[in-house]
Amino acid sequence: MLRRALTVAEVAEVAAFLASDRASGMTGTVANVSVGAVQD
């Protein structure tokens, strides 16, 4: 855990990337933006 809160901006950045053409080659990927707070 990174010992800090996840910001809305960080989540938005990941969402914007996934919605962009830069992520067009990604399939079946899970983007974990939990700052380590969630255990898999």
C-alpha positions in Angstrom: 0.0 0.0 0.0 1.3 3.5 -0.9 -0.1 5.0 2.3 -1.9 7.8 0.6 -5.4 8.3 -0.8 -6.2 7.7 -4.5 -7.1 10.9 -6.2 -9.9 11.5 -8.7 -7.3 12.8 -11.1 -5.4 9.5 -11.0 -8.5 7.5 -11.8 -9.4 10.0 -14.6 -6.0 9.7 -16.1 -6.3 6.0 -16.3 -9.8 6.2 -17.8 -8.6 8.8 -20.3 -5.8 6.5 -21.4 -8.0 3.5 -21.8 -10.5 5.5 -23.9 -7.7 6.9 -26.1 -6.1 5.6 -29.3 -2.9 4.9 -27.3 -4.7 1.9 -25.6 -6.1 0.5 -28.9 -3.9 -2.5 -28.7 -4.9 -3.5 -25.2 -7.4 -6.3 -24.8 -8.5 -8.2 -21.7 -6.4 -6.0 -19.3 -7.4 -5.0 -15.8 -6.1 -1.5 -14.8 -5.6 -1.6 -11.0 -5.6 1.9 -9.6 -6.2 1.0 -6.0 -2.8 2.3 -4.8 -2.3 -1.1 -3.2 -5.3 -0.9 -0.9 -7.1 -3.9 -2.5 -5.6 -7.4 -2.3 -6.1 -9.7 -5.3 
